[in-house]
Amino acid sequence: MKKQDSNKAKRVFNLIIVDESGSMSIIRKQAFAGMNETLQTVRQMQKKFTDQEQRVTLITFDSEHTKWHYDNEPAENTKNLEWKDYNPCAATPLYDAMGKAISKTMAQTEDGDNVLVTVITDGEENSSEEWTLKMIRSMIEKLKKQNWTFTLIGTDNLDVETMAQSFAIDEHLKFAQTVAGTTAMFARERRSRERYNCCVAEEAVMPVGSFFDEEN
């Protein structure tokens, strides 16, 4: 991680890691729509906060491949995914997906950058070959001290809180793996992302564990 030039625009890295394993086929349509709505939100944040530079890395993964839909791309250059770009199948190498994506983003960031990592899954790790939980946790603990915010979003068949704690992730959200539940989850995530960007703009710190808290 390099030192940032103080004259540069404030940079916000949006790292989005989405499960594309077979069980996600139940909510494929909603997950697909939600990813596109998230991309739209990031583009809106770029327009709203013109003194920020929003960058996007979006990956989807299963045990057969990791798809880098965007890799450190300026928000204004992103477009919505096409239906064929997200086709759930195979198993869930969650550690490998997180390890690859986080470590690559580490190499692209500098001191002073803000990084928001969003992990969305409906299953636990079951097929990683390179990364372990211990390796992921160690990396996350280090990066949380450097303007990185990690969120874990999981379906209601998982113990999302315990899963998040195992990664040292403070921000977590559980959602029902239904049409309504998935749609509501992505809407809440987008509102939280907007609040996060407001905090970055104001140089305010979101209290730990409050990322998904809704305003009264």
Rosetta blueprint (number, residue, H / E / L):
1 M L
2 K E
3 K E
4 Q L
5 D L
6 S L
7 N L
8 K L
9 A L
10 K E
11 R E
12 V E
13 F E
14 N E
15 L E
16 I E
17 I E
18 V E
19 D E
20 E L
21 S L
22 G H
23 S H
24 M H
25 S H
26 I H
27 I H
28 R H
29 K H
30 Q H
31 A H
32 F H
33 A H
34 G H
35 M H
36 N H
37 E H
38 T H
39 L H
40 Q H
41 T H
42 V H
43 R H
44 Q H
45 M H
46 Q H
47 K H
48 K H
49 F L
50 T L
51 D L
52 Q E
53 E E
54 Q E
55 R E
56 V E
57 T E
58 L E
59 I E
60 T E
61 F E
62 D L
63 S L
64 E L
65 H L
66 T E
67 K E
68 W E
69 H E
70 Y E
71 D E
72 N E
73 E E
74 P E
75 A H
76 E H
77 N H
78 T L
79 K L
80 N L
81 L L
82 E L
83 W H
84 K H
85 D H
86 Y L
87 N L
88 P L
89 C L
90 A L
91 A L
92 T L
93 P L
94 L H
95 Y H
96 D H
97 A H
98 M H
99 G H
100 K H
101 A H
102 I H
103 S H
104 K H
105 T H
106 M H
107 A H
108 Q H
109 T L
110 E E
111 D E
112 G L
113 D L
114 N E
115 V E
116 L E
117 V E
118 T E
119 V E
120 I E
121 T E
122 D L
123 G L
124 E L
125 E L
126 N L
127 S L
128 S L
129 E L
130 E L
131 W L
132 T L
133 L H
134 K H
135 M H
136 I H
137 R H
138 S H
139 M H
140 I H
141 E H
142 K H
143 L H
144 K L
145 K L
146 Q L
147 N L
148 W E
149 T E
150 F E
151 T E
152 L E
153 I E
154 G E
155 T E
156 D L
157 N L
158 L L
159 D L
160 V H
161 E H
162 T H
163 M H
164 A H
165 Q H
166 S H
167 F H
168 A L
169 I L
170 D L
171 E E
172 H E
173 L E
174 K E
175 F E
176 A L
177 Q L
178 T L
179 V H
180 A H
181 G H
182 T H
183 T H
184 A H
185 M H
186 F H
187 A H
188 R H
189 E H
190 R H
191 R H
192 S H
193 R H
194 E H
195 R H
196 Y H
197 N H
198 C H
199 C H
200 V H
201 A H
202 E H
203 E L
204 A L
205 V L
206 M L
207 P L
208 V L
209 G L
210 S L
211 F L
212 F L
213 D L
214 E L
215 E L
216 N L
